[in-house]
Amino acid sequence: MDGQRNVKALLSQIFGIVSVVVGLCGGGLPFGVAAIILGSLAKKDDPENSQAKLGFTLGIVGIAVSVIATIVIIALRVAATVAAYR
């Protein structure tokens, strides 16, 4: 069982890192959700697991970065469209 906990925590951390990196392009939401779910499951098994805590936190950060990047991308496209009509 200990190996499964470590796998959940490790996957949570990996998905969290990927969510932050991919989130810069606006697509980190699925990876962030996966990181949060796996981090929660790993923390339930072992509340002191630092990998699980880091993966959970990075998942939240990745979702936030993804939402902000998406808003910025949409705003820039709207601004470019408005400027093209002037």
Protein Blocks (a to p, Z undefined) as FASTA:
>chain_A
ZZmmmmmmmmmmmmmmmmmmmmmnopammmmmmmmmmmmmmmmmmmmlmklmmmmmmmmm
mmmmmmmmmmmmmmmmmmmmmmmmZZ
